[in-house]
Amino acid sequence: MGRPVLDPATGLAFDHVPDTSGPGVGDAVARAAAAFHDGWADTSPAQRAGHLRELAALLRDDRDTLAALERRNAGKPTARALGEVEFAAQAVDWFAAAARYPVGETHPAGPGMRTYTDRVPVGVCAAIAPNNYPLLLAVWKIAAALAYGNTVVVKPAPETPLSTRRLVERAAEVLPEGVLTAVYGGADTGRLLCDHPDVGMVSFTGSTAAGRDVARRCADGLKPVSLELGGKSPVVVFRDADLDAAARAVVTGFTGNTGQMCVAGTRLVVDRAVHAEFTGRVAELAAELRVGAPEDPATDLGPLISRAAVRRAAEIVDEAELRGAKVIVPPGRSGILHERGGGFFVNPVVLDGTPSDSRAWREEIFAPVLSVTAFDTDAEALSLAHDTAYGLSASVWTADAHRAESFGRALRAGMVWVNTWGDTEETVSVSGLGQSGYGRELGIHAVEGYTRPRAVWVAHRARG
């Protein structure tokens, strides 16, 4: 039968996907390597762009089925799931164009010599995707790798394999044999990919702990790796900010995708002069969000991905309360647990006065939980923002142009938003600092992960 696939809204299994065995991983890599060497690496950029445009069209044509799989397998409300399918298609469109962007330089050389650099594909790329954006983040990796002449073996998260399975099945209609293959399973399957000698690079999105394991394994094989890992992102709000806009952004930042976002703004650092007013407004807005079934158009927050995720979030909230944090939940609800059948539902929670040494302040929770603390000076605000090992994203809100500019420069994060939050486009590369990883997704800088620079000297006459 294979591994059960659960509907997080009910807690019940509705499908099974077998884990790929060691020989199965080897077969998938062999097919990808054969496709690379037998023609894909030598296709022109225009040909690859054409294949990618077909893949983007296929995503749009299949959007209702893909969104339904994301809704049932990942608990995403329908509108969100449809939006993510479209974003995936836009990313493929962009990489179809990027495949034809010029790369490389020519260099001054002596008489009778021409010297230039170009970029060559790395070969077989392993794309290991997470469970919070199963289709979207898999497509980001696939599109970039294919655009630059690589082939791909994709491994979805064990909890959420269905949309990726559908994508790979449909992609066979527009891509040559072996260019895109898939394997399934948990960490053991991922390790087999990392260890395989014919895998040229690994692109991984997931937890920092798992990312360290990926990096160690890839280091043994001297193969490059791109890591987009966890986050504990600050949102700094000054008293002079547009507090209504900031409050709406904070709520979106910690509850979006039911808090299951690496970039989630889960640490609110707020000016003490407006701390009580602003925290109250955030809690009021969060209380307006409806927790419910993903298929209900009125639902704002669907379920978490697993029962274990619910238990962990509840434990962290309970610990913060014992340590002195004030737990604010929507009226009529007693805590983070949201009783709704057998599904993995939680309420949005604001933890006011979160101790700086608590798990709620330090750890990525992957649930709609906001930790709040107040500051008195600009220097203290920056210190609190940086009070984390992560560096994925950060946001600052202020009407002071000088402060906005200086904080924008000073915040140590791979993505910084000033008087906004969460803006992402396929044209802009994203990455993290510190324990949030390294390497780039999206944008023109993605070429750096999926290719290697090469220097070429061409003598006009043979030199002996």
VENZIWO-V532518 format. One record per residue. BURIAL is I if it has 16 or more other C-alpha atoms within 10 Angstrom, else O. Layout:
burial = <BURIAL	BURIAL>
This chain:
burial = <O	O	I	O	I	I	I	I	I	I	I	O	O	O	O	O	I	O	I	I	O	O	O	O	I	I	O	I	I	I	I	I	I	I	I	I	O	O	O	I	I	O	O	O	I	O	I	I	I	I	I	I	I	I	I	I	I	I	I	I	O	O	I	O	O	I	I	I	I	I	I	I	I	I	I	I	I	I	I	I	I	I	O	I	I	I	I	I	I	I	I	I	I	I	I	I	I	I	I	I	O	O	O	O	O	O	O	O	O	O	O	O	O	O	O	O	O	O	I	I	I	I	I	I	I	I	I	I	I	I	I	I	I	I	I	I	I	I	I	I	I	I	I	I	I	I	I	I	I	I	I	I	I	I	I	I	I	I	I	I	I	I	I	I	I	O	I	I	O	O	I	O	O	O	I	O	O	I	I	I	I	I	I	I	I	I	O	O	I	I	O	I	I	I	I	I	O	I	I	I	I	I	I	I	I	I	I	I	O	O	I	O	O	I	I	O	I	I	O	O	I	O	I	I	I	I	I	I	I	I	I	I	I	I	I	I	I	I	I	O	I	O	I	O	O	I	I	O	I	I	I	I	I	I	I	I	I	I	I	I	I	I	I	I	I	I	I	I	I	I	I	I	O	I	I	O	O	I	I	I	I	I	I	I	O	I	I	O	I	O	I	I	I	I	I	O	O	O	I	I	I	I	I	I	I	I	O	O	I	I	O	O	I	I	O	I	I	I	O	I	I	O	O	O	I	I	I	I	I	I	O	O	O	O	I	I	I	I	O	O	O	O	I	I	I	I	I	I	I	I	I	I	I	I	I	I	O	I	I	I	I	I	I	I	I	I	I	I	I	I	I	I	I	I	I	O	O	O	O	O	I	I	O	I	I	I	O	I	O	I	I	I	I	I	I	I	I	I	O	O	O	O	O	I	O	O	I	I	O	O	I	I	I	I	I	I	I	I	I	O	I	I	O	O	O	I	I	O	I	I	I	I	I	I	I	I	I	I	I	I	I	I	I	I	O	I	I	O	I	I	I	O	O	O	O	O	O	O	O	O	O	O	O	O>
